[in-house]
Amino acid sequence: MLKFIAKKMLEIIPVLLIISFIVFTLVFVAGDPVALMLPEDASQEDINNLREALGLNDPFIVQYGNYMLGVLQGDFGDSFRYNTAALPLVLERLPATLELAAASMVIAILIAIPFGIWSATKRNSVIDLFVTGTSVVAKAMPNFWLGIMLILIFSVTLGMFPVSGYGTWQHLILPAVTLGTGIGAEMTRLVRSNMVDILNQDYVRTAKSKGINRFFVVYKHAFRNSLIPVITITALQVSTLVGGALITETIFSWPGLGQLLIQAVNTRDMAIVQASVFVIAILVIVMNLVADMLYRVLDPRIKY
Amino acid sequence: MNKKLLSLLLFAFVLILTACSSDESSNGEAGGSTTSTPENQNRDLTIAIGSDMLGFDIHDHNNTSTESVHQHMFDYLFKRDSNNELQPMLAESYEIINDTTVKIALKQGVKFHNGDEFTAEDVKFTLERVAQTSSLKENANYKQIKEVQVVDTYTVNIITVAPEPSIIHRLSRLGSGMLPKKYIEENGWDHFLANPIGTGPYKFVEWVRDNKIVFEKFDDYYQGAVDEWDSVTFRIIPEDSTRVSELLTGGVDIATNVPPADWDRVNGNKGTSLKQEVSNRSIFLMLRTTDGYPTSDVRVRQAIDYAIDDRTLTDIALKGGGIPVLTTVGPGNFGHEPSLYDTHNYDLEKAKQLLANAGYPDGFEMTLQSPKGRYLMDAEVSELIVGMLSQVGIKVKLEFLEWSNFVEMRTANKNKDAYMLGLGNSMFDGAYAVDWYNAKRNVDHTDYSNSKIEELLAQSKVNMDPTTRAKQIQEIQKIAAEDLPFIYLYQEKINVGVNDRIDFTPTSDEMLYAPNMKLK
C-alpha cells in the first residue's frame, strides 16, 4: 500500500506540470487583461504603461519561466485585480467551497442510498419507474435554474431560508440542495443498478431461500457489497463538486473558490485563474487517490 | 419492512438537521441578513452591490463601485452637491493664483479615525503619490499635478505641469480621497490596506472578500456623526435575480442594477420600490470614417442617425430607462449643451434621401459589433437598431462580442463599420467627453478628424476661464452633432431597488452614499 501511495505521489508531479503549462498557455492566448483593467476611456499610452509595469510585454517563454520559478517557491504571482498574492486568496476561499461540497455530498447521499435501494428492491414497479424517472429529470436540471427556483419558493415565497450569503446553517441549505440534487440523482441510479445486480446474485438468493428476514438480506448482504463502487464514485464526485460549484456559488453569493474563479475568468485575472486551477487539480488528484485506497480497503481482493 | 426503512430515513435526516443546527449559536452573527432585532433593522443599513470592491488602495483602481464604498471612509477636498455643483468638502476655500497654481485652504479640526488631525502634509502625501507613481491605475488622471507645496498646516498650493482647468473636478472624484500620512508612514502600506483609516463619516470594521464590507459610524466626524445609521454593510451579490430577491425579502435595504425584467416585481412588492435617475453614461455607435467604408461619408452617417428612433429604443427596449440625446455631455457636466439633450433625429424619408445622395440608393451592407450583457439591455437595443436600419435598406450584420473580446477588439483597432459603446464621465467635466473627437485618439481606429474641433480642443485644454471654456466645449458638441463621428443614442438610467423605510434617490454618479439615505 505504501509503495502504491508513493508511486501515485510521484505521478502527481508531471500531471501538475502539464496542467500548469496548459492553463498558462490558455490564459496567455485568451488575451490581454490590461484593457479590461482600465476604464473604457483609457488611452493607448495608459494601456502600454500598465502592460509594461505588469511585465506583460515579455515574450511567452520568459513570462512562463518567471511564472514557474515563482510556482516552485510557492508564489503564484499577484492578482491584477486585487493587487495581492493569488495563492493565499485562493486558499482563503477553499474552506467555504469545501463546506458547501461536504453539505452537498451529505444531501446527495441522503437522496441516493434510500431511493436507490428502494427502487432496486421494487424493480420494475411504479416506485422504480418514479425514482428512475425523477432522477433523470433531477440530473438534467441546470444548477442556475434550480437555484433560482429554490430561492423563489423557499426564500421569497415561504421565507424559510435566507436568499443568499454565508455564515449560518440556514445559508447552507439551499446552495447545498442545488448542488447536491444532480449528484444525488446520478448516485441514485448507480446505487440502484448495483443493488439490482447484487440482489440477483446467488448468495442473496440463497439467503432469501433460507428464509432470512428480507430487511436483513437487503442490508446485511446486498447493501454493504453494493457500497464499494458507490464510495469510489462519491470520492470522485467530491472533486467534481469543488470545481462544479462555480454557478451555485455565484447564484447564492457564496464566497467560495467558484465565485472567485468566475470573476477571475471574466476579468482575465491570470494569477487567480492559475492558482485556482492548480488547487482544484490537487484536490482532484488527492480525491482520486483516496478513492483508489478506499476501494482497496473495502475489497481486499483488489491488489495493486 | 418499508415502514422500517422510512423511519430509518427520517431518523437520519433529523439527525443531520440537528447536527447542522448546532452551528447556529456559534455562527449566528456572521449572516448577512438583517432580519434580527428591531433595533438592528432601524439603524443598520444594508446595500447589495453586484461586484466586490477591489481593495483599499484608493489610487490603484478606477472602479465606480469601489469608489462608492471608499467614500464612506475617505473624504475629498471638494464634492459635488445634489445639483452636481462643486462644493468645498475638506477644503475651506480655494483661489486660483495663476494658470498653474491653485491655493487651497483646508478645514481645521478634521480628525482621522485614529484621532490624528488632518493637515496640509496629508494632502501633499496623497496627491503626490498618485501623481508620481506611474504604475498606479489613477496616475493618468493626476499626473497633471507637478507638486503640492505646504504653505502652512492648513494651506497648500497645488502646482500643475501646465494650465489645468479641470483641477477642481479632479479633486472631487476617485483617487483624490485624503490619506493619513503619519499612520501610513508609521505602519506601512500593508497595514493600512488591512486596517484603513480616513476622515470619512464611517470607520472600517470588516471586509470578507466577495461577501461583505462593514462600516460603523465615526463619532468624531467633522460634520457631526451621521445619526441615521450606526452601521453600513455592503453585501456582494453578483446574480441579478438573487439581489432582487434579497431586496424583496428584506435581506437588504438597497439593491443596485435592477434589470428591467424585475422592475414590476420590485414595484409590485409591498415595501419596496424602484428608483431611477439618469446616469452620466451615454450609449452610442462609434463609426469608421476611414476611407473605403460607407460610413466615411458624412451623409451616410447622418442617414443612420435619422433612421434610428432613439425614443423607441428607450421606450421599448429600456422600458423608459433612458433619455435620447445628441451628445454625451449630460446635465450636471461642465459644458452641457441643453439643445442636444432629450432630443433625437428621426426621419426615414430624409434618411433614404441622404443615402441616395451619397450614392447608396439601395442601401449597403455593414457590420455592427455589440457587447452583450455589459450595458442595460445592450443586445436588445442592437437588435432593434438592425431592424430600424433595414427600413432604409442598410443590411446590418450584427456581431455580439463577450466583454473581454469586445475590449480586445477595441484596443487592437479591429473595429469594423460600427460598434456600440457606453461611456461615463467621473470628472463631470465635458472636456473629457469631447476629447474623444481628438484626431490623435482616433488614428487607425475610427480615423475621425475635424480641424475646427482640433482647434477648439487645443484652446479649451489650457483655458482657465470657465465661461469661455464652457462655450468652447459646447461648440465642439454642436459640430460633432452635425459631423457625427459617433451616433448618440441615449443616456442610461440607474435602476436601484429601495426598501420603503428609506428615503433615497440615486445620483447620476452612481454613488451609494449612506449619509444621503434617510429613514422615513
Interface residues (C-beta under 8 A of the other chain):
Chain A: A30 G31 D32 A35 L36 M37 L38 P39 E40 D41 A42 S43 Q44 E45 D46 I47 N49 L50 A53 R81 Y82 N83 T84 L89 E92 R93 A103 V106 L110 P114 I117 W118 I148 I151 L152 S155 V156 G159 P162 V163 S164 G165 Y166 G167 T168 W169 Q170 H171 L172 R214 F215 T250 I251 F252 S253 P255 Q259 L260 Q263 N266 T267 R268
Chain B: M1 N2 K4 L5 L8 L9 A12 F13 I16 C20 S21 D23 E24 N27 G28 E29 A30 G31 G32 S33 T35 S51 D52 L54 G55 D57 D60 N62 S134 S135 K137 N139 A140 V208 R209 D210 N211 K212 R235 I236 I237 P238 E239 S241 T242 S245 E246 L248 T249 G251 W403 S404 N405 V407 E408 R410 T411 L421 G422 L423 G424 Y432 W436 R441
